[in-house]
Amino acid sequence: MSADPVASIRDADFDFENMPVKVVANRNNPQIELPGIEVGPFIEGKEYEVRFWVAKELEKAGIARLRIDEPIDVTVLNKIHWKEARVQTSQRLAALPENFYPKLRHYLEELNEEAIKKPEKRSDYEKAKRLFKDINTIRLKKIVSLASSPAKTRILTENLTEEERALYEYLFETISKWRNEILKKQGEDRK
């Protein structure tokens, strides 16, 4: 059986949390020793590369701000939603930004925290969450349809994310086994 599609989500999140990202120091700060790694020292205004989880902690402490090259926001989600729902056929998936799902979860987490502090931001959070659910539902329908196809087609699956590919492989294998068993039983009944 293919790899667990749910585990692939955790794996993608782990990889994302540990990927190198850029931060810009908000202030001078001495070197910080963490279990197994040292970061800094930091000089105000200079850019540094650290792991994402470290960047989040530096941001919380006010030491540095995270610089994401391809951030996910409501504008990006609107474009993706439009492409997925209107431009692509029922058998084609739009390309998503690298690390789309982990970046999106991070963005929604930030929006929710902001909405807690500033209730006027609640509508932004709800809109982003709604767009994500729509995008996810549309893509899931396409993935199930692709996995139901008797043959794997690289061209149709090239825009799957790592998490979606694990789900596709799992579904494809399960559906293929089911289809073979049904046909086998049907053939046995004819004897």
C-alpha positions as a printed Julia matrix, in Angstrom:
191×3 Matrix{Float64}:
   0.0     0.0     0.0
   1.21    3.52   -0.73
   2.48    5.83    1.97
  -0.09    7.17    4.41
  -1.51   10.37    2.86
  -2.09   11.9     6.3
   1.54   11.24    7.28
   2.61   13.06    4.11
   0.94   16.21    5.47
   2.94   15.93    8.69
   6.11   15.24    6.67
   5.51   18.32    4.49
   4.91   20.44    7.61
   8.11   19.09    9.22
  10.11   19.86    6.06
   8.58   23.35    5.89
   9.28   24.09    9.57
  12.93   23.13    9.02
  13.55   24.78    5.65
  15.91   27.76    5.53
  14.23   31.17    5.33
  15.4    34.76    5.41
  14.93   37.06    8.38
  15.86   40.7     8.82
  17.09   41.69   12.29
  14.92   44.33   14.0
  17.63   45.04   16.55
  21.09   44.02   17.65
  21.03   40.81   19.62
  23.76   38.49   20.95
  24.09   34.89   19.84
  21.29   32.61   21.05
  22.02   28.99   21.97
  19.21   26.55   21.34
  19.32   22.76   21.78
  21.59   21.57   18.99
  22.0    24.93   17.19
  23.25   28.46   17.7
  21.77   31.51   15.94
  23.09   35.0    15.7
  24.51   37.31   16.78
  22.15   39.67   14.97
  22.89   43.18   13.73
  19.92   45.46   13.15
  18.89   45.71    9.47
  21.01   42.76    8.31
  19.53   39.69    6.66
  20.13   36.15    7.99
  19.14   32.65    7.0
  17.62   30.44    9.7
  15.16   27.57    9.85
  11.51   28.55    9.63
  10.7    27.48   13.2
  13.61   29.59   14.47
  12.4    32.56   12.4
   8.95   32.3    14.02
  10.53   32.36   17.48
  12.76   35.32   16.56
   9.67   37.12   15.28
   7.73   36.42   18.49
  10.65   37.79   20.51
  10.8    40.91   18.32
  14.39   40.18   17.32
  13.74   39.71   13.58
  10.99   39.66   10.99
  10.41   36.84    8.56
  10.82   37.48    4.86
   8.85   34.99    2.76
   9.67   35.22   -0.95
   6.3    33.94   -2.19
   3.81   34.73    0.56
   0.27   33.4     0.49
  -2.46   35.99    0.98
  -6.08   36.56   -0.04
  -5.03   37.95   -3.45
  -2.97   34.82   -4.2
  -5.83   32.6    -2.97
  -8.29   34.44   -5.24
  -6.03   33.85   -8.26
  -5.59   30.18   -7.43
  -9.33   29.76   -6.87
 -10.11   31.43  -10.18
  -7.6    29.25  -12.06
  -8.77   26.06  -10.39
 -12.49   26.7   -10.73
 -12.69   28.56  -14.04
  -9.58   28.06  -16.17
  -8.62   24.42  -15.64
 -10.74   21.55  -16.94
 -12.2    18.98  -14.59
  -9.17   16.76  -15.28
  -6.42   19.41  -14.91
  -4.98   20.88  -11.75
  -3.53   24.38  -11.6
   0.07   24.7   -10.42
   0.36   25.82   -6.81
   3.17   27.79   -5.19
   5.91   25.72   -3.58
   4.99   24.58   -0.04
   1.44   25.8    -0.65
  -0.33   23.93    2.14
   2.2    24.62    4.92
   2.44   28.3     3.86
  -1.35   28.52    3.78
  -1.72   26.99    7.23
   0.87   29.46    8.52
  -0.97   32.36    6.86
  -4.35   31.27    8.29
  -2.79   30.89   11.73
  -1.37   34.43   11.53
  -4.69   35.84   10.26
  -6.58   34.15   13.07
  -4.18   35.53   15.69
  -4.55   38.98   14.13
  -8.35   38.65   14.12
  -8.32   37.82   17.82
  -6.45   41.07   18.52
  -8.36   43.14   15.93
 -11.94   41.91   15.38
 -12.19   43.93   12.13
  -9.7    41.42   10.63
 -12.11   38.51   11.24
 -13.65   38.94    7.76
 -10.2    38.58    6.11
  -9.64   35.36    8.02
 -13.08   34.0     7.13
 -12.62   34.89    3.44
  -9.2    33.22    3.29
 -10.54   30.14    5.06
 -13.52   29.95    2.66
 -11.25   30.29   -0.39
  -8.98   27.57    0.96
 -11.91   25.22    1.54
 -13.21   25.86   -1.99
  -9.78   25.32   -3.56
  -9.29   22.16   -1.52
 -12.73   20.77   -2.44
 -12.22   21.43   -6.15
  -8.76   19.84   -6.09
  -9.96   16.83   -4.09
 -12.69   16.14   -6.64
 -10.12   16.27   -9.43
  -7.7    14.02   -7.54
 -10.41   11.42   -6.91
 -11.36   11.57  -10.59
  -7.73   11.16  -11.68
  -7.18    8.29   -9.23
 -10.28    6.55  -10.63
  -8.78    6.55  -14.09
  -7.41    3.12  -15.05
  -4.06    4.54  -16.2
  -1.63    6.91  -14.52
  -0.95    9.97  -16.63
   2.06   12.06  -15.62
   0.84   15.1   -17.54
  -2.43   15.15  -15.56
  -0.71   14.69  -12.2
   2.3    16.97  -12.66
   0.74   19.83  -10.67
  -0.01   17.76   -7.58
   1.63   18.93   -4.36
   3.6    16.43   -2.27
   0.58   15.93    0.01
  -1.83   15.56   -2.9
   0.48   13.1    -4.69
   0.48   10.82   -1.61
  -3.33   10.93   -1.55
  -3.51   10.28   -5.31
  -1.15    7.28   -5.07
  -3.11    5.86   -2.15
  -6.45    6.28   -3.92
  -5.12    5.01   -7.27
  -3.75    1.86   -5.65
  -6.9     1.26   -3.58
  -9.25    1.84   -6.52
  -7.1    -0.35   -8.82
  -7.19   -3.22   -6.3
 -10.93   -2.79   -5.88
 -11.48   -2.69   -9.65
  -9.34   -5.82  -10.17
 -11.21   -7.68   -7.43
 -14.59   -6.74   -8.92
 -13.48   -7.88  -12.38
 -11.98  -11.08  -10.97
 -15.22  -11.93   -9.17
 -17.22  -11.11  -12.28
 -14.98  -13.43  -14.35
 -15.38  -16.23  -11.77
 -19.17  -15.96  -11.95
 -19.07  -16.64  -15.72
 -17.34  -20.03  -15.27
